[in-house]
Amino acid sequence: MDLPEKLKYTESHEWIADNGDGTVTVGITAVAAEQLGDLVYVELPKVGTRIARAANCAVVESTKAASEVYAPVSGEIVAANDELAQQPQRVNESPYGGGWLFKIRLSDKAELGELLARDAYAKSAGV
């Protein structure tokens, strides 16, 4: 299972990339994408929305199920991957690349330290 070492993770299967400029990119892991199956719909948060850590902020839907995506950190949505409206399968094809979901400007950088490293996530996900 592909779990890049440089990313942080949540037990609810989100990955987080620190962009080094006060923002992070968020997506769902390959584990989640595989469990959901082929995605047919993605609902993303609107740019400018302020979100709290652990708040429900997006939805990914497959032919099997719909799943909530939770904010791994608090902050403001500064970008959403609008291409996913027409191509939700990009999440399955490239969960850590073109299948990213949204970007957040951090309101509390310390929250990054509370996220899981690769090995801890792999253990919690059973992979």
C-alpha positions as YAML, in Angstrom:
chain: A
units: angstrom
residues:
- id: 1
  name: MET
  ca: [0.00, 0.00, 0.00]
- id: 2
  name: ASP
  ca: [1.38, 3.39, -1.00]
- id: 3
  name: LEU
  ca: [1.83, 5.63, 2.08]
- id: 4
  name: PRO
  ca: [4.39, 8.37, 1.43]
- id: 5
  name: GLU
  ca: [6.76, 8.89, 4.36]
- id: 6
  name: LYS
  ca: [6.80, 12.71, 4.06]
- id: 7
  name: LEU
  ca: [3.05, 13.08, 4.70]
- id: 8
  name: LYS
  ca: [1.09, 13.18, 7.96]
- id: 9
  name: TYR
  ca: [-2.13, 11.20, 8.41]
- id: 10
  name: THR
  ca: [-5.32, 10.95, 10.47]
- id: 11
  name: GLU
  ca: [-7.05, 7.84, 11.76]
- id: 12
  name: SER
  ca: [-10.02, 8.83, 9.56]
- id: 13
  name: HIS
  ca: [-7.81, 8.31, 6.45]
- id: 14
  name: GLU
  ca: [-6.91, 11.87, 5.43]
- id: 15
  name: TRP
  ca: [-3.35, 12.71, 4.39]
- id: 16
  name: ILE
  ca: [-1.75, 16.10, 4.99]
- id: 17
  name: ALA
  ca: [1.18, 17.67, 3.15]
- id: 18
  name: ASP
  ca: [2.82, 20.68, 4.79]
- id: 19
  name: ASN
  ca: [3.45, 23.15, 1.94]
- id: 20
  name: GLY
  ca: [5.94, 25.11, 4.09]
- id: 21
  name: ASP
  ca: [4.10, 28.42, 3.59]
- id: 22
  name: GLY
  ca: [1.49, 28.17, 6.34]
- id: 23
  name: THR
  ca: [-0.80, 26.03, 4.20]
- id: 24
  name: VAL
  ca: [-1.38, 22.30, 3.93]
- id: 25
  name: THR
  ca: [-2.80, 20.16, 1.14]
- id: 26
  name: VAL
  ca: [-5.35, 17.51, 2.15]
- id: 27
  name: GLY
  ca: [-6.60, 14.37, 0.45]
- id: 28
  name: ILE
  ca: [-7.75, 10.86, 1.27]
- id: 29
  name: THR
  ca: [-5.26, 8.03, 1.52]
- id: 30
  name: ALA
  ca: [-4.86, 5.16, -0.93]
- id: 31
  name: VAL
  ca: [-6.27, 2.94, 1.84]
- id: 32
  name: ALA
  ca: [-9.51, 4.96, 1.89]
- id: 33
  name: ALA
  ca: [-9.69, 5.18, -1.90]
- id: 34
  name: GLU
  ca: [-9.32, 1.40, -2.18]
- id: 35
  name: GLN
  ca: [-11.94, 0.72, 0.50]
- id: 36
  name: LEU
  ca: [-14.43, 3.09, -1.13]
- id: 37
  name: GLY
  ca: [-13.90, 1.81, -4.67]
- id: 38
  name: ASP
  ca: [-14.41, 3.93, -7.78]
- id: 39
  name: LEU
  ca: [-15.43, 7.45, -6.82]
- id: 40
  name: VAL
  ca: [-18.34, 8.96, -8.76]
- id: 41
  name: TYR
  ca: [-18.82, 12.24, -6.88]
- id: 42
  name: VAL
  ca: [-16.76, 14.61, -4.74]
- id: 43
  name: GLU
  ca: [-18.21, 17.55, -2.78]
- id: 44
  name: LEU
  ca: [-15.54, 20.01, -1.66]
- id: 45
  name: PRO
  ca: [-15.63, 22.96, 0.76]
- id: 46
  name: LYS
  ca: [-15.89, 26.48, -0.63]
- id: 47
  name: VAL
  ca: [-12.78, 28.66, -0.70]
- id: 48
  name: GLY
  ca: [-12.93, 31.15, 2.17]
- id: 49
  name: THR
  ca: [-14.72, 28.76, 4.54]
- id: 50
  name: ARG
  ca: [-13.28, 28.66, 8.06]
- id: 51
  name: ILE
  ca: [-13.17, 25.16, 9.49]
- id: 52
  name: ALA
  ca: [-12.37, 23.63, 12.85]
- id: 53
  name: ARG
  ca: [-10.18, 20.58, 13.26]
- id: 54
  name: ALA
  ca: [-12.20, 17.33, 13.01]
- id: 55
  name: ALA
  ca: [-15.14, 19.15, 11.40]
- id: 56
  name: ASN
  ca: [-16.88, 17.42, 8.53]
- id: 57
  name: CYS
  ca: [-15.91, 19.50, 5.47]
- id: 58
  name: ALA
  ca: [-16.18, 17.36, 2.31]
- id: 59
  name: VAL
  ca: [-17.83, 14.21, 0.96]
- id: 60
  name: VAL
  ca: [-16.52, 11.52, -1.37]
- id: 61
  name: GLU
  ca: [-19.02, 9.14, -2.89]
- id: 62
  name: SER
  ca: [-18.48, 5.85, -4.67]
- id: 63
  name: THR
  ca: [-20.79, 3.26, -6.12]
- id: 64
  name: LYS
  ca: [-20.45, 1.51, -2.72]
- id: 65
  name: ALA
  ca: [-20.86, 4.32, -0.19]
- id: 66
  name: ALA
  ca: [-20.56, 7.98, 0.68]
- id: 67
  name: SER
  ca: [-17.91, 8.99, 3.18]
- id: 68
  name: GLU
  ca: [-17.30, 12.19, 5.12]
- id: 69
  name: VAL
  ca: [-13.91, 13.89, 4.92]
- id: 70
  name: TYR
  ca: [-12.82, 15.63, 8.11]
- id: 71
  name: ALA
  ca: [-10.59, 18.67, 8.50]
- id: 72
  name: PRO
  ca: [-7.27, 17.43, 9.91]
- id: 73
  name: VAL
  ca: [-6.39, 20.94, 11.12]
- id: 74
  name: SER
  ca: [-8.17, 24.22, 11.81]
- id: 75
  name: GLY
  ca: [-8.00, 27.12, 9.40]
- id: 76
  name: GLU
  ca: [-9.38, 28.62, 6.22]
- id: 77
  name: ILE
  ca: [-9.95, 26.81, 2.92]
- id: 78
  name: VAL
  ca: [-7.71, 28.56, 0.39]
- id: 79
  name: ALA
  ca: [-8.11, 26.18, -2.58]
- id: 80
  name: ALA
  ca: [-10.28, 23.29, -3.72]
- id: 81
  name: ASN
  ca: [-9.45, 20.84, -6.49]
- id: 82
  name: ASP
  ca: [-12.27, 21.85, -8.85]
- id: 83
  name: GLU
  ca: [-11.15, 19.29, -11.47]
- id: 84
  name: LEU
  ca: [-12.65, 16.57, -9.26]
- id: 85
  name: ALA
  ca: [-16.19, 17.76, -10.06]
- id: 86
  name: GLN
  ca: [-15.73, 16.42, -13.59]
- id: 87
  name: GLN
  ca: [-13.12, 13.76, -12.80]
- id: 88
  name: PRO
  ca: [-13.73, 12.25, -9.34]
- id: 89
  name: GLN
  ca: [-11.83, 9.11, -10.41]
- id: 90
  name: ARG
  ca: [-8.58, 11.14, -10.13]
- id: 91
  name: VAL
  ca: [-8.75, 10.48, -6.39]
- id: 92
  name: ASN
  ca: [-8.54, 6.73, -7.10]
- id: 93
  name: GLU
  ca: [-5.91, 7.11, -9.83]
- id: 94
  name: SER
  ca: [-3.60, 9.48, -7.94]
- id: 95
  name: PRO
  ca: [-4.65, 10.00, -4.30]
- id: 96
  name: TYR
  ca: [-1.39, 11.80, -3.40]
- id: 97
  name: GLY
  ca: [-1.05, 13.74, -6.66]
- id: 98
  name: GLY
  ca: [-3.84, 15.01, -8.90]
- id: 99
  name: GLY
  ca: [-6.46, 13.59, -6.55]
- id: 100
  name: TRP
  ca: [-5.82, 16.08, -3.72]
- id: 101
  name: LEU
  ca: [-9.02, 17.58, -2.30]
- id: 102
  name: PHE
  ca: [-8.39, 21.01, -0.75]
- id: 103
  name: LYS
  ca: [-5.83, 23.32, 0.87]
- id: 104
  name: ILE
  ca: [-6.06, 24.96, 4.28]
- id: 105
  name: ARG
  ca: [-4.25, 28.02, 5.65]
- id: 106
  name: LEU
  ca: [-3.40, 26.90, 9.19]
- id: 107
  name: SER
  ca: [-4.76, 28.83, 12.16]
- id: 108
  name: ASP
  ca: [-2.64, 26.78, 14.61]
- id: 109
  name: LYS
  ca: [0.56, 25.24, 13.25]
- id: 110
  name: ALA
  ca: [0.93, 23.20, 16.47]
- id: 111
  name: GLU
  ca: [-1.94, 20.98, 15.27]
- id: 112
  name: LEU
  ca: [0.44, 19.47, 12.69]
- id: 113
  name: GLY
  ca: [2.37, 17.87, 15.55]
- id: 114
  name: GLU
  ca: [-0.75, 15.98, 16.62]
- id: 115
  name: LEU
  ca: [-1.13, 14.16, 13.29]
- id: 116
  name: LEU
  ca: [0.07, 10.60, 12.70]
- id: 117
  name: ALA
  ca: [3.37, 9.67, 11.08]
- id: 118
  name: ARG
  ca: [3.29, 7.03, 8.32]
- id: 119
  name: ASP
  ca: [3.99, 4.04, 10.58]
- id: 120
  name: ALA
  ca: [1.40, 5.02, 13.19]
- id: 121
  name: TYR
  ca: [-1.21, 5.50, 10.46]
- id: 122
  name: ALA
  ca: [-0.35, 2.18, 8.81]
- id: 123
  name: LYS
  ca: [-0.80, 0.43, 12.17]
- id: 124
  name: SER
  ca: [-4.14, 2.17, 12.86]
- id: 125
  name: ALA
  ca: [-5.35, 1.36, 9.32]
- id: 126
  name: GLY
  ca: [-4.23, -2.27, 9.55]
- id: 127
  name: VAL
  ca: [-1.89, -2.16, 6.55]
...
